[in-house]
Amino acid sequence: MAFITIKNLTKEFRYYKKQEGFRGSVKNMFKRKKLVKKAVNDISFEIQEGEFIGFIGPNGAGKTTTIKMLSGILTPTSGEISALGFTPSKRDPKYLSQIGVVLGQKNQINPDLPPAETFLLFKEIYGIPEKEFKRKLAELVKLLDVKDIVNVQARRLSLGQRMKCELIAALLHSPKILFLDEPTIGLDVTSQ
């Protein structure tokens, strides 16, 4: 059985065309033209346990939208997703506790706190035992070479430093699935 199965997945965004200027704004209040943008159009694939999959495509190809549907952030317009036996859009806590997500344009690290404080919060959210938390955190801090920055307020860190801390936050609870969307933003070539 596949870890992730996607069948005929489609995501449409509906929006309205706005006419320009004051007169156009007044007209828009009474009559608007509805438009539909297909961000993901009828895709199907399977991912087996242990596989590493990468989406490659131009901006607007639906890569981020697909990842957001897989993580339960967005609900598909049509089609089916099964991940670890769950439907992600139902946002079942049992599913959410088994995935990690890093969205390069979104922060899970609180900018007002040092990353170490956010890591402690995640320890509590995911119910990570103290001994396991300390071991995993030490391993990730060493691997990503961030010992000197985990106690610095996140907003004072460079983009690359913050992205390393985002990776740690996503990996602390040892997820079965890790979704990465532009995780190398701001990272130097060696870190990438």
N, C-alpha and C positions, 0 to 999 in steps of 0.2 A: 504494500500500500504506500502511496506517495505521501511525503511529508506535507506537500502543498499541491493542490490541484486547482487549476483555473480553467473554467469552461465558458466559452463565448462571452467573456467579460467586456462590458461596455460601460463607459461613464460619460454622460452628457451634462454640460452646464448650460442652463437657460439664463438668458439675460435680455435686456432691452436695448435697442438702438436709440441713442440719444441724439436729438437734433440740436444743432449748435445755437448759441445766442439766447437772448431773453425770450424772444418769440418762440423759438424751438422748445425752450423749457416749459412755457405755458402750454404749448400743443401736447407735450409729453404727458402732462397731467391728465389729459382726456383721451389721447390715442397714442399708443406706443406699439412699435413693431417688435415682436418677440423673435429672438434669434436663438439658435442652438449651436453649441460648439461641442463636437465629439472629441474629448480628450483621450479616450481609450476606445478603440473600435474593434470589438469582436475578437479578442485574443484568447488563446487557449494554450496551456502548457502544464507540465508536471515537474516537480522538483523532488528528488529523492533525498533521504537523510544523508548528510555528509557532503552533499554537492554545494559548490560555490557557483552562483549564477550572477552574471552582470548584464545590465541593460545598457545598450549603447544606442544613441540616437541624438538627433538635433534637439535644440530647445523646442518645447511644445509637443514632443513626440508622445508624451503620456507616461514617462518613466516615474516621476514623482507621484503622479496621480495613482498609478498602479501600486506603488509602495504604500501610499496612504490608505488604499482599499485593503491591502494585505494586513496592515496594522490596525484596521478598524476605525481609522480617523474619518474616512469617507465611506459612504454606502454606494455600491454599484447601482447604475440605472437598470442594468439587466445582466444576466449571466450568473455564474456560481463561483464561489471561492470556498475551499475547504483547506484549513491549515491546522495540523495536529488534530484533525477531527472536529474542529470548531468552525463556525461561520464568523469571521472577524467582525463584521458589522454589528453583531449582537453584543460585542464588547464584554463577553463573559470574563469575569476576573480570573478564572482558571486559565483562560487563553492568554490574557494580558500579562499574567505573571510568568509566562513561558517565552515571551518575546522581548527583544531589546530593539530599540529604534534610535537611530541617529539621523536627524534631518539637518543637513548642513546649514539651512537657513533658519532653523528654529533652535532655541536653547532650552535645555532641561536643567542646566546649571543656573541657579539663582544669581543674577549679576551683582546683588548687594552682599552676598556671602562668599566666603572662601569656598572653593570646591569641596574641601574636606567636610564642611558642614552639610552640603547637599548630599555627599556620600553617606553621611550618618542618617539623614532623612530617608534615603533609599534603603538603607539597612533595615529601618523600621517598617517601611512600606512593604518590602518584600519578605520580611520576617527572616532575615539572614542571621544565623547563629553568630554570636560574637567571635568565636575562634575562626570560623570560616570567613567571616567578613574581614578580619585583620589579615589573614593569610592571603586572600584574594586581592585586597587593596594593596598590600605590600608588593605582591607579584606584578600587578598592573602599573603601579607607580614606578617600579624599577624598569619594567619593560618599555614604558613610554617616557622615561626619564623626566618625571615631573615632581620629584621630591621637594625641590626648592620653591615650587609655586602652589602647591595644594592648600597652603594656608594664607594665600594672598587673595584679597577681594577679587572676584571673577572679572569685574568690569575693568580692572587694571591689567589684565592679562592680554597678550597678543591673541589674534584670531587663532593662530596655530596652537598656542598653549590651551586656549579654551576648547578647541576641537579634541585635543588629547584627553582633556577632562570629561568631555561629552562621551567619548569612547569608554572611559572607565565607568562612568555612570550607567551606560547601557550594558556593560559586561559584568558588573558586580554580582548580580543575582544568577549568573551562569545560565543565560537563556538558551533554550533549545534552538531558537531561530533568532538571527540578528539581521535586521533590515538596515541597510546603510544607504543614505541618499546624499551624495556629494560629501563624504566624510573626510576628504583630503583638502577641503577648502582651507587655505592659510597654512598648510603644512609644507615644510621644506622637503626637498627631494628625498633626503635620507629618511625622514619620518614617514613619507608616503610609502 
